[in-house]
C-alpha cells in the first residue's frame, strides 16, 4: 500500500467522520467556549484535509492556504478567549 492509497482509503474517511462529530459538538455545544473549540478543531481538520489533498494530487499549491488557515484559526481562538475572559470579569 502506497502513501497515496493509505491517505485515500484510511485517513480521509477518518477525517470526514471527525468533521461530522465536530459539527455535532458545534451545534449542540452548551456554551460559547465549546463552540469556539469545535470551530478551531473544524478548521484544523480542514487543514488536514488540505494536506491529504496535497499529498494525493502531488501539487503544493494549497499548502500556503493551509498555513494561512492555521494562522487565522490560532489568532481567532486567542481573540475570542480574550473576549470571553474580559466578559467574565465584567460580571
C-alpha positions as CSV (number, residue, x, y, z in Angstrom):
1,X,0.0,0.0,0.0
2,X,1.5,3.3,-1.0
3,X,1.2,6.6,0.8
4,X,-1.4,7.9,-1.6
5,X,-3.6,4.8,-1.2
6,X,-3.3,5.0,2.6
7,X,-4.3,8.6,2.6
8,X,-7.4,8.0,0.4
9,X,-8.5,4.7,2.0
10,X,-7.8,5.3,5.7
11,X,-7.0,8.9,6.6
12,X,-9.6,10.7,4.5
13,X,-12.6,8.8,5.8
14,X,-11.4,9.2,9.4
15,X,-11.1,12.9,8.9
16,X,-14.6,13.0,7.3
17,X,-16.1,11.2,10.2
18,X,-14.4,13.5,12.6
19,X,-15.9,16.5,10.8
20,X,-19.3,15.0,11.4
21,X,-18.6,14.6,15.1
22,X,-17.2,18.1,15.3
23,X,-20.3,19.6,13.7
24,X,-22.5,17.8,16.2
25,X,-20.4,19.3,19.0
26,X,-20.6,22.7,17.3
27,X,-24.4,22.8,17.0
28,X,-25.0,21.0,20.3
29,X,-22.4,22.8,22.4
30,X,-23.9,24.1,25.6
31,X,-21.5,27.1,25.9
32,X,-19.8,29.5,23.6
33,X,-16.4,28.1,24.7
34,X,-17.4,24.7,23.4
35,X,-18.4,26.2,20.1
36,X,-15.1,28.1,19.8
37,X,-13.1,24.9,20.4
38,X,-15.2,23.0,17.9
39,X,-14.7,25.7,15.3
40,X,-11.0,25.7,15.9
41,X,-10.9,21.9,15.6
42,X,-13.0,22.0,12.4
43,X,-10.5,24.4,10.9
44,X,-7.7,22.1,12.0
45,X,-9.4,19.1,10.4
46,X,-9.9,21.2,7.2
47,X,-6.1,21.8,7.2
48,X,-5.6,18.1,7.5
49,X,-7.9,17.5,4.5
50,X,-6.0,20.1,2.6
51,X,-2.8,18.3,3.5
52,X,-4.2,15.0,2.3
53,X,-5.3,16.6,-1.0
54,X,-1.8,18.0,-1.4
55,X,-0.3,14.5,-0.9
56,X,-2.7,12.8,-3.3
57,X,-2.6,15.4,-6.0
58,X,1.2,15.9,-5.9
59,X,0.9,19.7,-6.1
60,X,1.9,22.0,-3.3
61,X,-0.3,25.0,-4.2
62,X,-2.7,24.6,-1.3
63,X,-0.1,24.4,1.4
64,X,0.0,28.2,1.6
65,X,-3.7,28.2,2.1
66,X,-3.4,25.7,4.9
67,X,-0.7,27.8,6.6
68,X,-2.9,30.9,6.4
69,X,-5.9,29.0,7.8
70,X,-3.8,27.8,10.7
71,X,-2.7,31.3,11.5
72,X,-6.3,32.7,11.3
73,X,-7.6,29.8,13.5
74,X,-4.9,30.5,16.1
75,X,-5.5,34.2,16.2
76,X,-9.3,33.9,16.2
77,X,-9.1,31.5,19.1
78,X,-6.8,33.8,21.1
79,X,-9.1,36.8,20.4
80,X,-12.3,35.0,21.4
81,X,-10.7,33.6,24.5
82,X,-9.6,37.1,25.4
83,X,-13.1,38.4,24.8
84,X,-14.6,35.7,27.0
85,X,-12.1,36.4,29.7
86,X,-12.9,40.1,29.7
87,X,-16.6,39.4,29.6
88,X,-16.5,37.2,32.7
89,X,-14.5,39.9,34.6
90,X,-17.2,42.5,34.0
91,X,-19.9,40.4,35.6
